[in-house]
Amino acid sequence: MSGIEPDREKVVNLHTTKNYTLKEVYNAELYAAIKESKIEKWSKTSIHLYFSIFIAFCCACANGYDCSLMTAILAMPHFQDTFNSGTTGINVSVIFSLYAVGSMVGAPFAAVLSDRYGRRKGMFVGGGTIILGMIIAATSKIIAQLVVGRFVLGFGVAIMTVAAPAYSIEISPPHWRGRCTGFYDCGWFGGSIPAAAITFGTNNINGNLSWQLPLIFQAIACIIVMRAVFFIPESPRYLMANGREEDAINSLVKYHGNGERDNNLVALEVMEMKENISQDGIDKRWWDYRPLFFTHNGRWRMAQVLMISIFDQFSGNGLGYFNTVIHANLGVTSVSAQLGYNLLSGVVSAIGALSSVTLTDRMPPRKVLIFGTFACACFLAINAGLSKALSEQGENISTSIAQGALAAYFLFNVMFSFTYTPLQGVIPAEALETTMRAKGLAASGIIVSAIGFINQFAGPVALQNMGYKYIWIFVGWDVVESVLWYIFRWNTADRLGVESQGRTLEQLEWVYNQKYPVKASLKADKVVVQADGHVSEMVVP
């Protein structure tokens, strides 16, 4: 079957063809293949494919769990009795930030594991490492041991979050890719919401189990992943890159072609994989990151990865690690109320993210990033302004002002989640080709963790010394981000936001090889669609 080729239809004369419509698409062959090779959405193999994406989703759950977990247990009396860390200041900075340090150190190892042994084994090893970190943290009685556990947890999360997004995007059919990978990144809320709910419940336990049980439950998602990876398919692109062509084709036939070996979509994907995936790429050299930075193609790819990685982590969302402190500053003084608002924040943020996922394959990401980031700046500014008014009132806090500040903070979280959560997973994974995907995601992971370190180390100190004024830093930076997204959106020669919709991962190779990739990514084909939905020809200008 290595000789599969897509069918080429004869061109018909437009002047003699009736009842047709002209449609503009980014790639005529892919559009035709999708129209004529419809995947049965609820077949047994499609359900198995959804299950595979869900396992990748569980990897993101392990990461998201930590955010709500730490901000919640920090407010618990028995945690403070054990560690006496306070809720702000240098001790809290160290406890929080060593998780990010572990992620930075683990990212290069994650790339090697994923490239050499496969995406599934990378997820497995990451899960095992997180469980080890959980055991160290949950049994700790001193800050030093807790910090070591946090470091190991971060190391394991780095391994999981390199392998999982690569896996989800590589097994997805081209026209489902945005939703599948966006859904993966929504696993952040699949972890943060249960963590908030668990800590809300365990806060009523009179003893150390109030904070230890939430730490132990961090292993649940990892156990699911470690058990399930043996029952999901390996990435066909990983198989193709490692000389297992027949296995790759069989996987595509099963999950993208309704079991039909002569399926046009499968034929197109196989042809492009064979043309573009090198079996001697940088994935075979653990030390080689050069093509990411020293080639025209690689620089454009990494420019997108760098932008979304930095902007996603430094738009004010890092404040989420300190929700309970922020809620306290807004007049929410009881621990149970702080934990309740922490849970509610996760739920409303998830609604924003999931709403965006349903539209990921249709809405233009660059416009979303411009307007969404600016809206984030506006909501944070409202929150900071109202927080200033509250600080001037002393103990006589106005309920309406406090509720307004809290609502603005919640709206910021919803808007941020809608704008960035799905795209954080989609853009880096799409921008990187198969043999550089794991290394590029590892580089992204290092950047994300570095920004996370700044957020987690500086945040407690800044909140202690600056209070609400710390939020104004993110207001200003979000405005800068919006301007940068706007510049790169409208400057045709220099903008960075390549549009990937309507193309296979391999077709993006041609886009990034052009002098101006974004301009090339906007190039569209016109196809003739007959009344019965059949695509009969591509119109050549």
N, C-alpha and C positions, 0 to 999 in steps of 0.2 A: 504493500500500500504506500510505499515511499514515493510513488509516482503520481499521487493524487494531484489533479489540476482542476481549478474551477471552470465551470462551463462558460463559454463565451458566446453570447447570442448575436445573431446577425443584426446589423443596423437596418432599421426600416425607414422609409421615406416619410418625414413629418407631414408633407402635403397630402399624402394619401391615407394617413392614419386618422381615424375619427375617435371621438370620445376619450381623449387622453388629457392629462394634465402635466405641466412642467413643474418639477420640484427641484429646489436647490439643496444639495447635500454636500457634506465635506468629502465623502468618498463614495463614488458611484458603485464600485464593485461590492463594497461592504454593505451598502444600503440594499442593493439587489439581493445579495446573499441572505441578509436578515429577513427581507420580505418573503423570500421563497423557501426559507428554512426555519420556520417558526418553531421554537422550542416549546414543548408541552409543559406548561407551568406547574401542573400538579401530577406529573408522572412520577413513578417510583424513583427514577434517577434524578429528577429535578429536586425532589424532596431530600434526597441524599446530598445533593449539592447545597441546598439550604442548610442542612445540618453541618456541612463542612464549613460554611461561612459562619455559622453560629459558634463553632469551636474557636475560630479566629476571634470572634466577638468576645468570647470568654477570656481570651488573653488580654484584651483591653479592659475587661472588668477588673482583672487583678491590679491593673495600674490605677484605674479610677477609684477603686476601693480605698486606696491610701489617703486620698485627698480629704474625703469626709471623715475617715477614721481618725486621723491625727488631730484635726481641729476639734473633734468631739471629745476624745479621751483627754485632751489637754485641759478641758473644763471640768473633768470629773474630780471630786474631792479625794477619792482613794488613790488616783494616779498622783495627785499633788502630795498626798501624805507619803507615798512611796519614794518619789523622786524630787519633790520640792523644787520643781523647775520654774514655777511661775507660768504666767500665760504670755508674757512678752520678755524680751531681753536675750542675752547671749546664749543661755542654756537652751532655750527654745530654738534659737537659730541653729545650733549644732545638731539637736535632735532631728529637726526637719531637713536640714541641708545635706546631711550625710547620705540620705536616700538619693539625692541628685548626684552626689559624688560617685556613689556606687554605679549609677546608671552610666555616667561618663566613662568610668573604667571598664564597665562590662560591654559597651557598644562594639569595640573592635573585635572582641572575642565572639560576640553575637554574629558578626558578619562572616567570620571563618566557619562557625558551626553551620549556619544556614547555607552557605555556598558549598561546603565540602560534604555535608551529611544530609542536606535536604531541609525544607521548611518545616516538615512535621517533627523531625528530631530536634530542631531548634526550639520549637514550642515545648516539647517534652522536657528538655534540659532546663529551660527557663522556669517551668513549673516546679521542678524539683528544687531548684536554687531558691525560689521564693518560699517554699515550705521550710527549707533549712533556716532562712532568715526569720521566718515567723516563729520557729521554735526558740531561737536565740532571744528574740525580742520579748516573747510572751513569758519566758522564764526569768527575765532580768529583774534585778532588785536595785541596781545602780545605773546611773546614766551611761557609764562607759559601756556596759554590756548592751544596753538598749541601742546605743549609737552603732555598735558593731552589727547588731541585728538589722538596723535600718540600712546600713551599707550593703549587706548581703541581699536584702530585699530589692534595693535599687539595681544591683547587679543582675538579679534574676529577671526583673521587669525589662531591663534593656535587651536581654536575649529574646524574651517573648515578643517584644514590640518591634523587633527587627524582622523576625520570622513571620509573624502573623499578618501584617499588612501586605508583605510581598506575596504570601500565600493567597490571601483573599483576592487580590487583583489578578493574579496569574491563573486562577482556576475559573474566574468569572467569564461568561460570554461577553463579547465587546459591548453590546447594548445594555447589559445589566451592570457593567463594571462600576459606574459611579455610585449606584445604590448599594451594591454589595460592599464596596470598600468604605463608603460613608457609614453604612450600618456597622461595620467593624469598629470605626472610631467612636460610635455612640456607645460602645461597650464601656466607655468611661463612666457613663451614667448607670450602666448595668452593674457597676461596682460601687459608685458613690452613693446611689440611693439606698441599696441594702445596707451599706455601712452606716449611713445616717439613721436608718430605721433600727438597726441592731443596737447602736450606741444609745439611741433614745430609750430603748427598752432596758438595756443592761444598766443604765444609770441608776435604776431603782434597786439594784443589788447592793447590799451592804457588805462590801468586801472587795478584795483585789480582782475578783472575777468580773467586776463591773467593767474593767479595762482590759483584762486578759482575754475574756471570751471574744470580743470583737477582733483582737489580734489573731486568735486561733481560727476564726471563721474566714480569715483572709486566704486560707488554704483551699476553700471549697472550690473556687473556680479553677484552681491549679489541678486539683484532683480530677475534675471533669475533663480538663484538657489532656492530662497525662493518660487517662484511660481511653479517651476517644480517638486520639491521633492514630491508633492502630486500625481504626475502622473508617478512615477517610482517605481519599486518593491523594497521591503526591502531585505537586504542581507539574502540569505538562511542559511548561517552559523550563523548569529545572531538569526534567527528564531529557528534553531535547538538547539542552546545553551540556548534558553529561553523557551523550552518545546513546541514549535509550530511545531512539526515534520511534520504534514500533509501539513501545509502551505509551509514549506521548500521544501518538495518533489514536490508539485504542481509547485513551482517556478522553480525548476531544470528541471522538465518535459517540462515546457513551453519554457525555454530559452536555455537549453542544450540538450534537447532530441527531438526536432522537434515535440513536443506535444505527443510523444509516451511514454506511461507509462512503457512499457517493454524495453525501450532503455538501451543498455548495459552500456553506459557511465553514465547515470543517476543512474543505479543500483550500479555501482562501487562507485560513489561519495556518495550516500546515505549510503551504507554499511560502508564506511570509516569514514563518519561524525559521524555515530552512535557509532562507536568504539572509536573515538578519541576526540570528542567534549564533554567536561564535562558540565553537567547542574548545577554543583556546583563548578565552577571554580573561579578564582580570579576576574573575571568580576562581580561577585555578591558581592564582598567585596571592597568598594571604596578605602580603605586604604592599601590594601595588594599588595605590589610590591615584596614580598620576593622571589617567584619562579623565578623572572627574574634574581636574583643575587645569590641565595643560593641553586640552584640545578644545576647539571651537564648540563642538557638539557638547562636550562635558561641561564646559563653563556655563552654557545656556541652561543646561539641565540643573546644575547645582545652584545657579542664580535663583531659579524658582524655588528650589528646596530650601535655600537659605532664607529667602524672604518669608515664606509661609511658616518656617520653623521659628524664626525670631519673632515675627509679628504675632503669631498664635500664642506665644508664651509670655509676651510682655505688653499685652493690651489691657491689663487690669485683672485678668482672670486669676492671676497668682494670688490675689486677695482672698480667693476661695479657701486657701489653706488656713485662713484666720477668720472665718465667718463668725465664730462665736465671740471673738474679740470685737469685731465690727458691730455685731448685734448689741454687745454690751455698751459700746460707745453711743449707740442709738437709743439707749434707755431700756434694753431688754436685759434685766439683771438676773433672773432665776436661771439656773443651769438647764432645767427641763424645757423652759421656753426657748433658750438659745439652741438647744438640740432640736427642738421642734421646727424652728425656723431654718435650721441647717438642712433638715429633711425636706421641708417645703421648697427651699432654694434648688435642691437637686431635682425635684420633680418638675418644677416649672422650666428649669433649664433643659431637661430631657425633652420636654414637649417642643421647645424651640429647635433642638437638634434633630429630632425625628421628623418634624415638619420639613426641615431642609433636606433630609435624606430622600424623601419622596420626590423631591424636585431636582436632585443632583444631576440626573442625566439630561435635564431639559433647560435649566436656567444657566445663563452665562456667568461663570464664577467671578470674572473680573469686576463686573458691575456690582455684584453682591458684596465683594470685598470693599469697594469704594464707599458705598452708601451705608453698609452695615458697620464698618469701622467708625465712620463719622457719627452714626447713631450711638455707638458705644461711648464715644467721647461726650456726647450730649447728656446721656443718662448718668454717667459718672460725675459730670459737672453739676448736675442737679443735686445728686447725692452729697457731693462735697459742700455745695452752697448751703443746703439745709443742715448739714452736720455742723457747719460753722455757726449757724443760728442757734442750734441746740447747745453748743459749747458755751455760748454767751449767756444762756439762761440759768446756768448753775444747776441747782437741784430742782428747780421748778420747771421741769421739762414739759413743753407743749406736746400733747398727744398727736395733734394733727401734723405738726412738723416732723415728729419722729416717724409717723406712719408714711408721710410723703418721702422721707429719706430712704426708708426701708423699701417702699415701692419702687423708687428709682433704682436702687441697687438690684432688686429682683428683675426689673426690666432690662438692666444692663446684662445680667446673666442670660436672660432669654435671647437678647439680640446677639450677644457674643456667641452663644451656642448655635444659633441659626446661621451665623456668618462663617464661623471658623471650624466648628467641630467636625462636620463631614469632610470639609476640604483639607483639613490637616492630614487626614489619611489618604485622600484621593490624589492631591497634587504631587507630593513627593513620590508616591508609588507609580503614578502614571508618567512622571517626568523622567524616570530612570529606566533604562533598558535592562533586559534580563540579567546579563552578566555583571552589570554594575549596580543592580538594584539593592542587594544586601549591603554592599559597602556604602552606597549613597544613603540608605536608610540609617546605617550605623553613624555616618557623619551627621545626619539630621538628628539622630538621638543624642549625640554628644552636644550639639548646639542647644537642643531643647533642654537637656539636663543642665547645661551651663547657665542658661537663662533661669531655669528652675532653681538652681543653686543661689543665684542673685536674689530671686523672689523669696526663697525660703530662709536665706541667711539674713538678708537686709530687712525683710518684712517685719519680723518681731521687734528689731531694734528701732526701725523707723516708726512703727506704730506706737512704741513706747515714748519716743522722743518728739514725734511730730503729730501724732494723732491723725485727725481727718485731713490735715495738710498733705499727707503722703499720697492721697488719692489724686491730688492735682497733678502730680508727676505723670500719672497714666492718662489723665485728660489731655495734657499737652502732647504726649507721645502718640496717642490715638489720632490726634489731628495731623501730626506729621505722617503717620502711616497712611491716612486717607489721601493726603496730598501725593505721597509716593505712588500709591496704587493708581491714582488719577493720572499722574505723569506717565507711568508705564502702560496705562490703558490707551492714551490718545497719541503718544508720540510713536508713529508707525515704525520708524527706523530703529528705535532704541527700546521700546517697551518690552517687558519681560514676561507678561502674562500670556503664554501660549495657550490657545484653546485646543483641548484634546477631544471634545465631544465628536462622536460620529467617526472615529478612527480606531483601528486596532492599535495595540501597544507597539507592534512592529512598524506600522505606518508612521508613527511618530518619529522613527529614526530618520526618515526623509525630511520631516519638518525641521528637526534640530540640526540637520546638516546644511540647511540653507543659510545664506548670509544674514538674513533677517527672519529668524524662525517664527516670530509672532505674525508677521505679514504673511508668511507662507501658510501658517495654520488657519488663516482666514480664507484661503483660496478654496472655492467651492466648485463642485461639478453640478451640471444640470442633467436630470434624467427624465425620461418619458415614462409616466405611470399610466397604464391603461385602466379602463373603467373597472376591470376585475381585480385591480391591485397589482397586476403583473408589470414588472419593470422591463421594458422592451429595448431601451437603448440609452446611451449617454450622448448628450448633445455636445459636439465639439465646436468651440467658438471659432 
